[in-house]
Amino acid sequence: MAKKSAMNKNARREKLVEKYAAKRAELKAIVYDKSLGEDERWLAALQLAKLPRNGAATRLRNRCEVTGRPRGYYRKFKMSRIALRELGSAAKIPGVVKSSW
C-alpha cells in the first residue's frame, strides 16, 4: 500500500486540474493563436503562469485505485499489475482469466 500522503496529494492535484482545465485551455488557445498580437499573447502567457502549477494535467500521476501503487499501472483496469494479478486470479474482475497451459 502506498503512503496515504502521496495518494492524498495526487487527489488534490486531480481536483485542481479539474477546476482549472477550462481556464488553462482558454489561455493556451490565446497563446498559440498566431493571428493575435504579441502583447495579447504575452498577457495570456503571464496569466497562465500565475495559475497554480498543480493545476496542470501533466502533474498527475496514474495510481492504482486498489493499492495506490504508482508503477506498473494498467490504464484499462485503473490498477497496478500486482493488484490485477491478485484480483484476476481470485476471479473478481469480469472477463479476466489467468492463463495456464
C-alpha positions, 0 to 999 in steps of 0.5 A, spaced: 500 500 500 502 506 498 503 512 503 496 515 504 500 522 503 502 521 496 495 518 494 492 524 498 496 529 494 495 526 487 487 527 489 488 534 490 492 535 484 486 531 480 481 536 483 485 542 481 486 540 474 479 539 474 477 546 476 482 549 472 482 545 465 477 550 462 481 556 464 488 553 462 485 551 455 482 558 454 489 561 455 493 556 451 488 557 445 490 565 446 497 563 446 498 559 440 493 563 436 498 566 431 493 571 428 493 575 435 498 580 437 504 579 441 502 583 447 495 579 447 499 573 447 504 575 452 498 577 457 495 570 456 502 567 457 503 571 464 496 569 466 497 562 465 503 562 469 500 565 475 495 559 475 497 554 480 502 549 477 498 543 480 493 545 476 496 542 470 494 535 467 501 533 466 502 533 474 498 527 475 500 521 476 496 514 474 495 510 481 492 504 482 485 505 485 486 498 489 493 499 492 495 506 490 501 503 487 504 508 482 508 503 477 506 498 473 499 501 472 494 498 467 490 504 464 484 499 462 483 496 469 485 503 473 490 498 477 497 496 478 499 489 475 500 486 482 493 488 484 490 485 477 494 479 478 491 478 485 484 480 483 484 476 476 486 470 479 481 470 485 476 471 479 473 478 481 474 482 475 469 480 469 472 477 463 479 476 466 482 469 466 489 467 468 492 463 463 495 456 464 497 451 459 
